[in-house]
Amino acid sequence: MMRGSNSLIGAVNFITFLVSIPILGGGIWLASRANSTDCIRFLQWPIIIIALSIMLVSLAGFAGACYRVSWLLRLYLFAMFFVVLALIFFIVFAYAVTDRGHGEVVMNRAFLEYQLQDYSGWLKDRVSDHGYWGKISACLRDGKVCKGMRRFVRDQNTGILVQEPADVFYRRDLSPIQSGCCKPPTSCGYTYINETLWTATPGTVVIDPDCTRWSNNQQELCYECDSCKAGVLASIKHSWRKVSVINIVVLIILVIVYVAGCAAYRNAKRIDNEEPFGMPRMTKAQPSRFQL
């Protein structure tokens, strides 16, 4: 019965090892977005480290449960406790720093607008830092995040591919970075020429400082705008929330496995006090008082 229990714990730990793979995949996915879209390069490492730790701890628990190695089970329980705490901290931290901020609906536009004042907290301060934003904006330029916005449609009369008209562009579902960094804010009232080329409307009074930061230079666009920073924050929020869903599921599994591991450790200690075939150990015979 005890052997069956330990085998079950070993199987559960092996499943936990497999479940940790999506966490590692989430970290790698965040890293790929950091290189191409979000350009935030420090956020993926905590989740990658947690995933690798879960893999190693799960292997220790698997070996300890299946081979009844008590010291491995002790190491497994000790390490798993801190891994669970680290995962809880990361989940809470991810939700805390991405709690505020959302896109705003604009009339006659399918895409959302993003404003920096809607965000707050540590992540906003980090992204808004002048030195760090210089690295992020350079990454956005190098990644050519706005180049992919260009689209052409076929003219119904001539059949020739022409630039996408304004009414079609306004119905597009843009990403937060495309909306915040690749075009001026809608409140500026600029006239659409193409996705990344806009002209100011004469006589229009602008209040948003981003309107003066906008440039038709394809290397500048709105990369220095607050709306661009807000778009990056919104993109990070979407990415972290997706990964956090996986982390919460894995956390529940880890807690179950940890509790089961405690039971396995108690079983292993019982087995250490028994003979291999389940018979209790024979104590040394005491000499009889009648023995000559």
C-alpha positions, 0 to 999 in steps of 0.5 A: 500500500505504501509502495503504491502511494509512493508510486502515485506521488512519483507519477504526480511529480512527473506530471508536474514536470510536464506541466512546468513546460508551459510555464517555461514556454510562457517565459520564452514567449515573453522573451520573443515579444521582448525582442520584437514587440514589447521591447521589455527585456527584464520581465521574462527572467523570473518566470523562466527561473521559476519554470526551471526550478519546478522542473528540477524540484519535480525530478527530485520529488519523482526520484525520492518518491519512486526510490524511497530516498528520504533525503531527496524527499526532504530536499523536494519538500524544502525546495518546493515550499520556496518555489510555491512562495516565489510563484505566488509572489510573481502572480501577485506582483504581475497583477499588481503592476498591471492592474490599472490602465486600459484602452479608451473607445473612440467614436467611429474607430474600431481601435482603442486609444491609450493614454499614459495617465490611465496607468500608474505604479512601478511599471509605469515609472520604469517604462517612463524613465527617460533612459529606459524609454530610450532603449525601448523606443530604439527597440521599437524602431529596430523591430519595425513595428509600424512597417507591418501596418501598411496595407493595400486594397484593390480598386473596384474600377481599375483593379489596381492596388491602391493605398488603404482608404481612411474609412477602411483604416478606421475599422481596423483592430490595431494592437496597442503599440500600433495605435499608440506609436504608429499614428497620432492620437485621434484627438489631434484631428490630423488628416489621414494620408496613409497609416503612418503619414498624417497632416495637421488640419489648418485651424485645429486647436490641439491640447494633447502634447503628443500632437506636437511630438508626432512626426511624419519621419518614419524613424520618429513617428510617435515613438516619443509620445506618451501614447506610445508608452501607454501602448507598450504598457497595455501590450505588457498587461495583455502578455502578463495576464495570459501567462498568469492564467497558466501560472495560477493553474500550475500553482494549484497543481503544485500545492496539491503535489506539495501536500501529497509529497508530505504524505510520501515523506511520512510513508518513506519514514515508516518504510525505513522502520520496516523490513523489505518485505513489510515485516517489523524489525526484530529487536535484539533478544534479551537474555532470560533471567533463567538462562544459566 
